Amino acid sequence: MNHVNVNGPGKIIYTIRGYPNVCPYCKTTIVPVSMFAYNNRILEVFTVCTADDCRKSFIAYYVSMGSIYNFGGYTSAGNLSSKTFEDAINLTSSEFCIIYNEAFQAEQAGLLNICGAGYRKSLEFLIKDYAISKNVENHDAIKKMPLSQVIKKYIDNPKIVEVSTRAAWIGNDETHYIKIWTDLDLSDLKNLIDLIVKYIEMEALHQKYVNSMQSNAG
Ligand SMILES: [Zn+2]
């Protein structure tokens, strides 16, 4: 891999090798420009993204290998990713989409002890708002009821009942002192929430075509 010389303070020149090939802001693959280096125990290189619609600057960290500094695999934080949900989910529960993404951002920030509780909260909003959408007249009761009872009493789709019951079990593990499902973790909770999201999307799509094609007029 080619070496690049980067100016430091005064007349110092640092020779660096390697570079971050994904921008922490726009997430595109780049060959960034290294503008300036400052040795702060590890070498901090002021780096600029070369993507036309980004051009943001960030710090890339390099470690000393004798007279050359190697890219250490880390940069300063850019944008956190967020998950976008289809209209069917936003219409069912906009609060779910907000809370899910707050948990996702906590997860990306490495706050692994609290993001599980966030995902569990998002699950409660998704299931309760979904139940309310099917049982509008009972919205007050559904809001106050424990999640497990809402699933039993107000969810008709057996697949959503099966999956959301299990998501609630793992979700409760994320908020309590003693873990019951010791072999399941955050990724299982997220998988189950993703499944519920897909079932709700499928139902909405199914309903859309049933409603829009009532009879074979031709
Ligand atoms: Zn960029």
Residues whose N, C-alpha, C, O or C-beta is under 5 A from the ligand:
A	BS01	ZN	C23 Y25 C26 K27 C49 A51 C54 R55 K56
